[in-house]
Amino acid sequence: KSLLDTYACTECARCSTNCPAWNTDKPLSPMALIHDVRDEMRVRGAKLIQLTPGVDPTAGDGETPEGAPKPSERDQAILKELGEAPPLVGGRVKDETLWSCVTCGACEAVCPVFIEHPEKIIQMRTHLVLAESRMPSELARMFKGLENNQNPWGIGSDKRMDWAEGLEVPVMAEKGSAEYLVWIGCAGSFDDRAKKISRTWVQLLQRAGVAFAVLGLEEGCTGDAARRAGNEFLFQMMAEQNIETFKGYNVKKILVTCPHCYHSFKNEYPAFGGNYEVIHHTQFLQQLIAEGKLKPTQKQGGLMTYH
């Protein structure tokens, strides 16, 4: 599908026109990237199909996998050409092009032929991170923070409940189970502005009489940032760890404030066996108001934009 996508491009440039990276003079044009992958396939593919069927194009010098035919002199010449050709990642597609993407999905959303640009970028980032260990220093620090302290800033995980100081917030380890798991997330736990949201959010839940609990110090990170940045190994490790924790408390419903956590739980965790009812806090608050469990005391005038 990813290779077929490159031939489906109609060159309308809607993807690049709507790309925030391209519009702020970053070296990323989603349309050009798709063309680069197509051109690479044409050049490299033309040589690959000339090889004797069964010859492994990834084998090193003098290596013949068991059961595979031994490369002829003609095959060896083709393999040499392939080996000397610049790579797709880091060659035809520059590193800075891949790191310019913010994975917002605007390109994919406006494409008339449903090309999945972000998927290809993340796949190439994964190659850079896991195969080449080549990444910006800022990302290396973020990965280290996720690995050591379960948050991208590397703040001590023992401070994860500091946001709740002075509030009687129920914790799963003490309650054993609850109808709703309230997932605070890294930003909600450590970012000064987001911590205000976390405090107000749980106070509203308490006022409405909702049966909920948080994981407290057992909470980690969903791993979303790791996956977007190409560290698929770290993402899967964190996802599996969270799912095991949820199993221990028989978690069925998750309330979240963070859009990244929402996306991971709802759309990506099911692939690892984590199937939950995931509800964003804006939706849940609207539901509580509709049910009469929360009654606003002041009328808000004017238009407001929720970010």
NUFIDO-915737 format. One record per residue: y, x negated, z of N, C-alpha, C in turn; residue in one letter. Coordinates in steps of 0.02 Angstrom, whole numbers, plus 50000, padded with zeros to 5 digits. Atoms other than C-alpha are relative to their C-alpha. Example, Ala and Ser with C-alpha at 12.3 -4.5 7.8 and 13.67 -1.06 7.14 Angstrom:
# residues 2
499414995550000497754938550390500604995550000A;499415004249997499474931650357500555003950037S;
***
This chain:
# residues 307
499404995850000500005000050000500634995650000K;499415004349998501234986050043500134996649934S;499915003250065500924977449877500195005249947L;499834994750047500984993849780500735002150007L;499304998349986502664997549863500484996149955D;499535004350036503444982949771500085002149928T;499964997650069503044990449601500305007049996Y;499724993349999503675007549656500765000050002A;499285000449991505455001349682500375002249936C;499614997550057506685010649569500664996349992T;499395004250002508074997849602500645004250005E;499404995949989509275011449658500474996950051C;499625003849950509864999849800500245004350058A;499804995949942510015014149925499834996350065R;500215003549939509065003350051500524994950021C;499505005149985510314989150040500675003150018S;499364996649987511805000950036500035002650071T;500024997249933511245008550201499784995150054N;500245005049952510674992350285500584997250040C;499465002749959511774987250433500054992449995P;499985007250008511284969050408500384998149936A;499675001350064511804969050224500745001750002W;499304997849996513414978350266500424995750047N;499625004749957513904964950393499894992849977T;500055006650033513604950450272499444995650027D;500595003949982511914945250341499584998749937K;500395001750060510694937050218499385004349990P;500564995550010509594952450203500205005749955L;499964994250043509514964350057499295002849996S;500684997350002507994975650081499725000549929P;500244999450069507904978549893499794993249973M;500165006750024507944959849855499364997550032A;500615002249966506594956749985499385003149968L;500564996750034505454969549902499864996749933I;500095003450064505764961049735499704993150009H;500285006649987505374944049811499245000450011D;500724999149988503684950349871499645001549934V;500294998350065503344957649698499954993849956R;500015006150041503824941349611499484995050024D;500515004549972502734931449729499315002249979E;500654997350019501274942849689499864998649926M;500095001450072501554940749502499814992849988R;500125007250012501594921749510499354997850033V;500605002249964500274918649643499395004049978R;500564995850021499214933349589499714998049933G;500235002150067499144927149410499524994150005A;500445005949991498344911049473499365001950037K;500584998149960497204919349599499465003349957L;500504996450040496364930449468499684995549948I;500325004750046495984915049363499434996150034Q;500535003549964494854908149499499325003249987L;500684997550006492974909849482499875005150056T;500124995049948492464925849575499594997150057P;500355002549941491944921549752500304993850030G;499695006149974492954905549768500545002050050V;499534998349947493944906149931500664996149990D;499365003550011495794902249894500324997350063P;499705002449938496144899050079499634993950028T;500395005749975494824885350101500374993549989A;499675006550006495454867750131499644995449952G;500305004850046495064852250028499284998550020D;500715001849989493194849550010499625005150041G;500354995049960492784865150111499755005749956E;500284994350036491624878350040499665004450051T;500324995549951491234893250152499285001549981P;500714998650011489404897350171499925006149954E;500124994550046488794908150027500495000449943G;499504999850053490334904949920499844994849947A;500145005050052490204896049751500454993950008P;499595006149996490794878149742500525000149945K;499474999850051492484877049653499884995049944P;500055004450058492404869949477500634995749996S;499405004150009493644856849416500615004449983E;499454995450017494674871049342500245003750062R;499814996649938494624880349508500404995350045D;499665004849957495144864649600500724998849977Q;499335001050027496634862449485500455006050018A;499624994049981497174880449517500165000150074I;499905000249928496924878449704500544994950019L;499485005149987498004862749698500695002849985K;499364996950018499394872249610500225005050054E;499844995149948499284886149739500224996650064L;499835003649939499344873649881500684996749998G;499365003450006500874864949812500585004949991E;499474995050010501834881149777500335001650067A;499664998349937503154885549907499735006650027P;500294993949970502564898950030500485005949991P;499584994050002503184916850026500485000050059L;499594999949939503784916150206500284993050013V;499695006649992505024902050225500174996849934G;499865002650067505054899050037500415005149962G;499664994850038505444913849928500415004650046R;499654996049950505924923950083500184995450058V;499765004649949506984913550203499925002950070K;500074997949931506754914050391500595004350022D;499404996449977508554919650419500045007149971E;500034993350030508254934450302499605004650045T;500444995949959506844940850412500315001450069L;499724999049933507774938250576500655004049999W;499404995950005509294947650510499865007450008S;500194992949996508344964150513500025002550072C;499984997049933508684975450663499485005550008V;500554995150001507164986550621500235007150017T;499744993349987508235002250624499665005249955C;500354995550044507265009750478500445003849952G;499554996550046508805015350380499774999349928A;500225001350069508105007450221499425004649982C;500584995850012506455016750235500185007449997E;499804992949995507305033150280500325002649936A;499644997750059508355033650121499644998449935V;500355002050061507075026649998499695006149966C;500274994150035506655039849865499254999549984P;500715000750015504905032649839499604997650061V;500355001149936504455029850023499754992950010F;500195007049987504395010850023500114998550074I;499965001649928504075004250199500244992850008E;499705006849994505264989350209499874996850069H;500065003349935505214986350399499304997450014P;500685002349987503314985050403499874993149970E;500105006550032503334970550281500384994550036K;499605004949963504714961750377499664998150065I;500335001449937503784963450541499354996049989I;500605003850016502174957150460500174992749987Q;499805006950013503094941750398500264996550063M;499785002849936503904939250568499394998150042R;500615001449962502174940250646499694993449977T;500255006350026501634926150531500414994150027H;499565005349976503144915750581499864998450074L;500085000949928502854918450768499314997550018V;500685001549978500964917850783499664994449961L;500325005150040500484906350640500424993649995A;499565005850009502004894950624500384998050063E;499605001249939502784896050799500724998349983S;499325001350024504464896850710500425006250014R;499604994249980505774908150788500654997550030M;499375002049967507574907950853499884998650074P;500095001949930507754900151026500095005950047S;499894994149958508404916651096499365004150006E;500624996249997506764925051051499474996450041L;500485003849960505744911051127500125001350074A;499834998549930506674914151291499795007150019R;500194993149987506374932751276499245000650010M;500734999849994504494930351249499784997150068F;500175003149936504434919051401500155004750058K;499824995249949505344932051505499505005850004G;500494994750001504124945551450499334997850030L;500655002649976502604934751487500014998850075E;499985002049929503184928651658500225005650047N;499714995149954504184943251728500025007149973N;500064993250027503814958351617500675003249983Q;499374997450027505604960151555500324994749957N;499745004850049506564952051411500524995150027P;499505004549972507874944051525499694994850047W;500335004749955506614935151636500215000750072G;499804998849930507344942751796499375001050042I;500584999649957506134941751941499725007150005G;500314993350000504904956351933500015003250070S;499964997349933505064958152123500645004050011D;499364996449994506814965252093499995006649960K;500044994250045506184979551984500195006650033R;499824993749965506504992852117500694999750034M;499355000749968508224986552171500475005849981D;499574994550023509035000552069499955006250046W;500134994049960508295013452190500214999250073A;499815001349931509065006052348500395006150028E;499664994349969509585020152465499735006849979G;500294993850024508595033252370499275000450022L;500704999249982506935040252427499605001949937E;500344998950064506035038252261499254999450011V;500735000349991504165042552265499674994949953P;500355005250038503005028452206499275001949993V;500694998150015501305031152125499504997150050M;500475003249955500425018752239499955003650066A;499994996549937500935029252388499765007349992E;500184993050011500695046652312499305000949972K;500664999550031499105043052215500015003049931G;499924996850065499605054552072500615004550002S;499424995550005501015065652011499975003449931A;500014996550064501295078351872500344995949946E;499625004050048502575067051789500074992850024Y;499825006949987502695048151782500694998949971L;499335001750024504525043251770500004992649986V;499995007050022504595027251670500734997649998W;499315002349995506185017951717500174995149944I;499885004850053506015003651592500404994050022G;499665006349983506774986251589500755000950007C;499274999049996508564991551552500175004350061A;499874995649943508485005551681499904996650067G;500135003649938507864993151810500484994350013S;499625006249991508974978051777500715000149973F;499334999950029510494982451671500475004150045D;499554996949952511994986951780500215007149979D;499804993450023512555001651672499405004849999R;500594995750005510795008251642499735001950069A;500234998449932510405007451829500345006350026K;499654993949979511725020951856499665006249971K;500374994550031510775032051734499365001350038I;500634999249964509145028851826500105003750066S;499874996949935509895033751994500185007449992R;499804993050010510725049651929499415004149975T;500584996650031509155054251830499515002250054W;500504998149949507975053851980500315004850051V;499684995349955509255062852089499995007149971Q;500034993550033509305077051961499295002850004L;500704997849996507395077651960499845002550070L;500124997949931507375078652149500345006750014Q;499634993849990508685092452147499635005949968R;500364994750036507625102352022499305001250028A;500664999149970506055100252128499434997949956G;500525002450045505065090851995499524995450037V;500525004249969503415082952052499924993749958A;500015006250040503645065051992499904994050046F;500045006449964503365047052042500134994449950A;499905005950042503795029751975499464995050017V;500505005249986502665014651963500264994650047L;499725005049957503875003752059499854992949976G;500135007050019503354985452060499404999349953L;500565000250047501814989851957500235001149928E;499744998750068502924994551809500144993449965E;499855006050041503044981751669500465001849944G;499614998550060503764982151495499515003049949C;500444997150051503084992551351499794994949947T;500155005050051503124977051240500325001349933G;499694998150064504174985451105500384994149969D;499605005650026505354970551089499564994549971A;500465005150024503874958751068499735001749931A;500284997950065503124968950925500524999549945R;499485000250051504784970750832500174992849980R;499835007050014505054951950846499404996049974A;500565003450032503324947950778499474997350047G;500515002549954502374943550937499505005650015N;500484994649996500974955950907499494998950056E;500495001649947499784947051026500285002150068F;499694998249935501004949151172500075007550007L;499934992749996501344967351129499345003350018F;500644996849988499504971951125499764998750072Q;500205001649931499184962951290500375004450050M;499604995949954500604972451375499815007349995M;500194993050010500094989151299499345001550035A;500654998949969498294987351358500064999850076E;499905000549927498884982251532500315006450027Q;499684993849978500014997551546499515005849998N;500484994550007498655009251484499494999950057I;500475000649944497455002651617500325002550064E;499644997749940498775005751751500055007650000T;499944992750006499045023551686499335003550016F;500664997149987497175026851692499875000550075K;500125000249928497145022151876500355005850036G;499634994549969498395036051914499945006549961Y;500124994050041497755048551785500645002849970N;499364998050028499435049051698499905004149936V;500044995750060499615063251571500695001149968K;499324998550025501505066051556500474994450022K;499535005549986502845052551545500715002249981I;499294998750012504725055151561500354993349992L;499675006450013505795041351485500735001049982V;499305000050021507635037351461500124995349941T;499905005250052507425022451344499675002249933C;500294998050064507185026451158499454995349976P;500525004850019506155010551134499345001650035H;500604998149962504945015451272499715006549973C;500214993550028504885033151202499594998949936Y;500345001250063504405026751030499324996750011H;500635003649988503075014851096499465004750028S;500494995549968502225027651209499765005549952F;500164994150041502295041951083499654998149935K;500245001550068501935033150918499544993949994N;500385006150007501095016450954499424999350050E;500545000649950500065017651114499375003949982Y;500614996550018498875030751041499494995749963P;500455004550037498145016950930499584995850049A;500375003949950497565008451092499675004550052F;500324995349955496885024151173500465003150051G;499524997249953498475028851265500335006349972G;499744993750026498795047251226500335003950056N;499634996749947500155055351330500505004949970Y;499444995750018501435069251324500634996250021E;499415004149987503045059251309500635004249990V;499404995750003504695067951346500624995850016I;499385003649989506435060651329500425003750053H;499654996849944507575063951478500525005149978H;499524995050024508865073251373499665006649987T;500394993950013507535085651319499785003350065Q;500254997349936506855087451495500565003250040F;499424997249964508585090351571500195006749969L;499844993650033508915103851440499505005350020Q;500524995349979507255111851487500125002550071Q;499874998149931507695111651672500605004950005L;499424995550001509375119851635499815006949973I;500224993750030508565133051525499575004150049A;500424996649951507335137051665500375001950063E;499604998449941508735138551791499884995550060G;500135004649945508105124051897500584995250013K;499385003749993509715114651866500575004449975L;499424995950020511385123551860500634995750002K;499385004050003512905113651801500565003550040P;499474997249958514355116051923500684999849966T;499365000450036515725111551800499885000949925Q;500054999150071516025116851622500314994049964K;499755005850036516205102051504500335002349935Q;499664998050060517505104651369500004994449947G;499965004950053517665096051201499334997849972G;500615002550032516405086951092499784993550033L;500275006249972515265073351159499464997349953M;500525003350040514155060851069499534996450047T;500505003449959512545055251150499734993949962Y;500285006050030512025037251114499384998250040H;
***
